[in-house]
Amino acid sequence: MLCLLLSGCGDSGAMFTLYRGSATDPATRMHVSSFDADTSAAYNEQSCLLAKEHFEKQNTKGLRYWCEPGPYRS
């Protein structure tokens, strides 16, 4: 019952995580940032995508950036 009163309690679907690859190992997943605002999954996804675009514009090493739903996974 308490969980129903807490926004986002146990709802990792609303969270998005930004990752980047490595210039030397394409299989590498490095955590850049997590987006878990107390609004909606769409808001967090859009924020992640905006950050991804920003990092890609600053990218001079050919790194790959991407967003995934949920918390950080190694």
RODO-407306 format. One record per residue: residue in three letters; x, y, z of N, C-alpha, C in turn. Coordinates in steps of 0.05 Angstrom, whole numbers, padded with zeros to 5 digits, always signed. Example, Ala and Ser with C-alpha at 12.3 -4.5 7.8 and 13.67 -1.06 7.14 Angstrom:
<pts>
ALA+00264-00114+00156+00246-00090+00156+00264-00066+00156;SER+00257-00045+00142+00273-00021+00143+00258+00001+00157;
</pts>
This chain:
<pts>
MET+00017-00024+00000+00000+00000+00000+00018+00025+00000;LEU+00038+00025+00017+00056+00049+00018+00069+00053-00009;CYS+00076+00032-00023+00088+00034-00050+00070+00049-00069;LEU+00044+00046-00067+00026+00060-00084+00026+00090-00079;LEU+00033+00098-00056+00034+00126-00049+00060+00140-00057;LEU+00081+00124-00062+00107+00135-00069+00110+00135-00100;SER+00113+00157-00111+00116+00159-00140+00141+00145-00150;GLY+00137+00127-00169+00159+00113-00181+00170+00090-00165;CYS+00158+00083-00143+00168+00061-00126+00169+00035-00142;GLY+00193+00026-00146+00197+00001-00160+00192+00002-00190;ASP+00188+00026-00201+00182+00029-00229+00207+00037-00244;SER+00224+00017-00250+00249+00023-00265+00244+00029-00294;GLY+00219+00024-00304+00212+00030-00331+00211+00060-00337;ALA+00208+00076-00317+00208+00105-00321+00236+00117-00322;MET+00256+00101-00314+00284+00110-00314+00297+00104-00341;PHE+00315+00121-00350+00331+00116-00373+00360+00121-00366;THR+00378+00106-00378+00407+00108-00373+00422+00114-00399;LEU+00440+00132-00398+00457+00139-00421+00484+00124-00418;TYR+00492+00111-00439+00517+00096-00440+00534+00106-00462;ARG+00560+00099-00461+00578+00105-00483+00596+00080-00487;GLY+00606+00078-00511+00624+00057-00517+00653+00066-00513;SER+00671+00050-00522+00700+00057-00520+00712+00058-00548;ALA+00731+00075-00551+00745+00077-00577+00761+00052-00583;THR+00770+00038-00563+00787+00015-00567+00772-00012-00565;ASP+00748-00012-00552+00733-00037-00549+00703-00031-00553;PRO+00693-00038-00577+00665-00032-00583+00645-00046-00565;ALA+00652-00067-00551+00634-00081-00534+00632-00068-00506;THR+00648-00048-00500+00647-00035-00474+00622-00019-00471;ARG+00610-00020-00446+00587-00004-00439+00596+00012-00415;MET+00598+00038-00418+00606+00056-00396+00582+00074-00389;HIS+00576+00075-00363+00554+00091-00353+00562+00121-00355;VAL+00544+00137-00366+00548+00165-00368+00530+00180-00349;SER+00504+00173-00350+00485+00187-00333+00459+00171-00332;SER+00444+00175-00310+00417+00163-00307+00396+00185-00305;PHE+00373+00180-00317+00351+00200-00317+00327+00187-00304;ASP+00320+00198-00280+00299+00187-00264+00283+00209-00251;ALA+00275+00229-00267+00259+00251-00257+00231+00240-00249;ASP+00219+00253-00229+00194+00244-00219+00171+00255-00237;THR+00172+00248-00263+00151+00257-00281+00141+00233-00297;SER+00154+00226-00319+00144+00203-00335+00168+00191-00350;ALA+00163+00167-00360+00183+00153-00376+00190+00170-00401;ALA+00169+00182-00413+00174+00198-00438+00192+00222-00432;TYR+00188+00234-00409+00205+00257-00402+00234+00248-00398;ASN+00238+00226-00383+00265+00216-00378+00278+00207-00404;GLU+00263+00194-00422+00274+00186-00447+00283+00210-00464;GLN+00266+00230-00465+00273+00254-00481+00298+00268-00469;SER+00300+00269-00443+00323+00281-00430+00348+00265-00437;CYS+00346+00239-00437+00369+00222-00444+00377+00226-00473;LEU+00358+00228-00491+00364+00232-00519+00376+00259-00524;LEU+00367+00279-00510+00380+00306-00512+00409+00306-00503;ALA+00414+00292-00480+00441+00290-00471+00458+00274-00490;LYS+00447+00253-00502+00462+00236-00522+00470+00254-00545;GLU+00451+00270-00555+00458+00288-00578+00479+00308-00570;HIS+00478+00319-00546+00498+00337-00537+00526+00324-00536;PHE+00528+00301-00524+00554+00287-00523+00564+00280-00551;GLU+00546+00271-00569+00555+00264-00596+00566+00289-00610;LYS+00555+00312-00606+00565+00336-00619+00593+00344-00608;GLN+00598+00337-00583+00624+00343-00571+00645+00321-00575;ASN+00636+00299-00587+00651+00275-00590+00673+00278-00611;THR+00698+00277-00603+00721+00278-00621+00735+00252-00625;LYS+00727+00232-00610+00740+00206-00610+00724+00184-00624;GLY+00702+00191-00636+00685+00171-00649+00671+00152-00630;LEU+00665+00161-00606+00651+00144-00587+00622+00142-00594;ARG+00610+00119-00588+00582+00115-00592+00567+00120-00566;TYR+00545+00134-00567+00527+00140-00544+00500+00128-00549;TRP+00487+00118-00528+00460+00108-00532+00445+00108-00505;CYS+00418+00108-00507+00401+00108-00484+00386+00081-00482;GLU+00383+00071-00458+00367+00047-00453+00348+00052-00430;PRO+00324+00039-00432+00306+00041-00409+00316+00026-00385;GLY+00310+00036-00361+00317+00022-00337+00342+00032-00324;PRO+00349+00021-00301+00373+00030-00287+00399+00020-00300;TYR+00422+00030-00291+00448+00022-00301+00452-00008-00299;ARG+00461-00020-00321+00469-00048-00321+00497-00050-00333;SER+00514-00065-00320+00541-00067-00331+00543-00088-00353;
</pts>
